[in-house]
Amino acid sequence: MKNDADLQRDVFDELRWEPAVHSTDIGVTVKDGVVTLTGAVGSYPEKWAAERAAKRVSGVKALAEELEVKLPGSGKQTDADIAEAAESALKWNVLVPQDRIKVTVEKGFLTLEGQVDWEYQSSAAKKAVLNLTGVTGVANEITVKPNVAATDVKAKIEAALKRNALLDAQQIQVQADGGKVTLRGSVSSWAERDEAEAAAWAAPGVNEVNDLIMVTY
């Protein structure tokens, strides 16, 4: 098992390896396997990429992300400009249902609201706007309307976990209550945890995933 110093070095190396992370102002501290990212980045996508990079590192038990987005002068936009660009991006994305998503922007922070039938539609809406110039953060408050029985949700997720070559499905327990899904068990990396959560979100009618899976090494 890695000690904190080894884990800190590996996270630094992964951040340098990630092409979407350009900032040299990211600090990494580690205590008992819990990684904290501090400092500033030049865009929201870079902040998101840094978080994903840290989670990929073996030995990371939890991540505290305290990065601040500091836009360069050329990246600053008015809230009205950002809202207009976001509405256009959603309109031109074929995965996002039309006229179902409301956009609000305050000081560069963008909030999405509305209701869709599938989680992938909610994810597509967030992905459509997170790379827009001037965005400092995205809150995805889009809800998914449940339209299937809880027993069907549970069975579909369990089948998806068994099909996934990266997961040991026997180590993961699935509980479904309407559109709310709870995952329990243990995996050996954050990547596996993310895979399991993605499989749960992919089931029709799921509007909430409570991921209680532990990462053990």
C-alpha positions in Angstrom: 0.0 0.0 0.0 1.3 3.5 -0.9 2.2 5.9 1.8 1.0 9.6 1.6 4.2 10.8 0.1 4.1 8.2 -2.7 0.5 9.0 -3.4 1.2 12.7 -3.6 3.9 12.2 -6.1 1.7 9.9 -8.2 -1.1 12.5 -8.3 1.3 15.2 -9.3 2.6 13.0 -12.1 -0.9 12.2 -13.3 -1.9 15.9 -13.4 1.2 16.6 -15.5 0.3 13.7 -17.7 -3.2 14.9 -18.3 -3.2 17.1 -21.5 -6.3 19.0 -20.4 -4.6 20.3 -17.3 -2.3 23.2 -18.0 -2.0 25.0 -14.7 1.2 24.8 -12.7 -0.6 26.4 -9.7 -2.3 23.2 -8.5 -1.3 22.0 -5.1 -1.7 18.5 -3.8 -1.8 17.4 -0.2 -2.5 13.9 1.1 -3.5 12.7 4.5 -4.3 9.0 5.1 -5.1 8.5 1.4 -7.4 11.5 1.2 -6.2 13.8 -1.6 -6.9 17.6 -1.6 -6.4 19.7 -4.7 -5.9 23.4 -4.1 -4.9 26.4 -6.2 -6.3 27.9 -9.4 -7.0 26.9 -13.0 -7.9 28.8 -16.1 -11.2 27.2 -16.9 -14.0 25.0 -15.6 -13.1 22.1 -18.0 -9.5 22.2 -16.6 -10.9 22.0 -13.1 -13.0 19.0 -14.1 -10.1 17.3 -15.8 -7.9 17.8 -12.8 -10.5 16.1 -10.6 -10.8 13.2 -13.0 -7.0 12.8 -13.2 -6.6 12.6 -9.4 -9.4 10.0 -9.1 -7.6 7.8 -11.6 -4.6 7.3 -9.3 -4.4 4.0 -7.5 -4.5 4.5 -3.7 -6.8 7.6 -3.6 -9.5 6.9 -1.0 -11.3 10.2 -1.3 -10.9 13.5 -3.0 -11.4 17.1 -1.7 -11.4 19.5 -4.6 -10.8 23.1 -3.6 -9.7 24.5 -7.0 -10.7 28.0 -8.0 -11.5 29.0 -11.6 -9.7 32.2 -12.6 -10.6 33.1 -16.1 -8.0 35.1 -18.2 -9.1 38.4 -19.5 -9.9 36.9 -23.0 -12.2 34.3 -21.3 -14.5 36.6 -19.5 -18.1 36.9 -20.8 -21.2 38.6 -19.5 -23.9 36.3 -18.0 -26.2 37.2 -20.8 -23.6 36.1 -23.4 -23.0 32.8 -21.5 -26.8 32.1 -21.2 -27.3 32.7 -24.9 -24.4 30.5 -25.8 -25.7 27.7 -23.5 -29.1 27.8 -25.0 -27.7 27.6 -28.5 -25.4 24.6 -27.5 -28.4 22.8 -26.0 -30.5 23.5 -29.0 -27.9 22.0 -31.4 -27.3 18.8 -29.3 -29.4 16.0 -30.6 -29.2 14.1 -27.3 -30.9 16.9 -25.4 -34.7 17.1 -25.6 -35.9 20.5 -26.9 -37.6 23.0 -24.7 -37.1 20.9 -21.6 -34.1 22.6 -20.0 -33.9 26.1 -18.4 -30.6 27.9 -18.1 -29.7 30.5 -15.5 -26.3 32.2 -15.1 -24.9 34.2 -12.2 -21.3 35.5 -12.2 -20.3 32.8 -14.7 -21.9 30.0 -12.7 -24.4 28.1 -14.9 -27.4 26.2 -13.6 -29.4 23.7 -15.6 -33.0 22.9 -14.5 -35.8 20.8 -16.0 -37.0 17.2 -16.4 -36.0 14.5 -18.9 -36.7 10.8 -19.4 -33.2 9.5 -19.3 -30.0 10.2 -17.4 -27.9 10.3 -20.5 -30.0 13.3 -21.6 -29.1 15.1 -18.4 -25.5 14.3 -18.8 -25.5 15.4 -22.5 -26.9 18.7 -21.4 -24.1 19.3 -18.9 -21.4 18.2 -21.4 -22.9 20.6 -24.0 -22.3 23.7 -21.8 -19.3 22.9 -19.6 -16.7 23.9 -22.3 -18.3 27.3 -23.1 -16.1 30.3 -22.7 -16.7 32.2 -19.5 -18.3 29.3 -17.5 -16.8 29.0 -14.0 -19.0 26.2 -12.8 -22.0 24.1 -13.7 -24.8 22.9 -11.4 -26.9 20.2 -13.1 -30.3 20.2 -11.3 -32.1 18.4 -14.2 -34.3 15.6 -12.8 -35.1 12.3 -14.5 -38.7 11.2 -14.4 -39.0 7.5 -13.2 -41.0 5.4 -15.7 -40.2 1.8 -14.8 -40.7 -0.5 -11.8 -38.0 -0.7 -9.1 -37.6 -4.4 -9.7 -36.9 -3.8 -13.4 -34.4 -1.1 -12.5 -32.5 -3.4 -10.1 -32.4 -6.3 -12.6 -31.2 -4.1 -15.4 -28.4 -2.6 -13.3 -27.3 -6.0 -12.0 -27.2 -7.3 -15.6 -25.1 -4.3 -16.7 -22.6 -4.8 -13.9 -22.2 -8.5 -14.8 -21.5 -7.5 -18.5 -18.8 -5.0 -17.5 -15.3 -6.6 -17.8 -13.8 -4.1 -15.4 -16.1 -5.0 -12.5 -16.6 -7.9 -10.1 -20.4 -7.8 -9.9 -20.4 -10.1 -6.9 -18.8 -7.4 -4.8 -21.5 -4.8 -5.6 -25.0 -4.8 -4.1 -27.9 -2.9 -5.8 -31.0 -1.6 -4.0 -33.7 0.3 -5.9 -36.6 2.3 -4.5 -38.5 3.8 -7.4 -36.0 5.9 -9.3 -33.6 6.0 -6.4 -30.7 3.5 -6.5 -28.2 2.7 -3.8 -24.9 0.9 -4.5 -22.9 -0.8 -1.8 -19.9 -3.1 -1.7 -16.2 -2.6 -2.5 -14.0 -2.1 -5.5 -10.2 -1.7 -5.9 -10.1 1.7 -7.7 -12.0 4.9 -8.3 -12.2 4.0 -11.9 -14.2 0.9 -11.0 -16.4 2.9 -8.7 -17.2 5.3 -11.5 -17.9 2.4 -13.8 -20.5 1.0 -11.4 -22.1 4.4 -10.9 -22.3 5.0 -14.6 -24.0 1.6 -15.1 -26.6 2.5 -12.5 -27.3 5.9 -14.1 -27.7 4.2 -17.5 -30.8 2.3 -16.4 -34.1 3.8 -17.5 -36.0 5.8 -14.9 -33.1 6.3 -12.5 -33.2 9.8 -11.1 -30.8 9.4 -8.1 -27.8 7.2 -7.4 -26.5 7.0 -3.8 -23.0 5.6 -4.3 -21.8 4.0 -1.0 -19.2 1.7 -2.7 -15.9 1.7 -0.8 -12.6 1.9 -2.6 -10.2 -0.6 -0.9 -6.6 -1.4 -1.7 
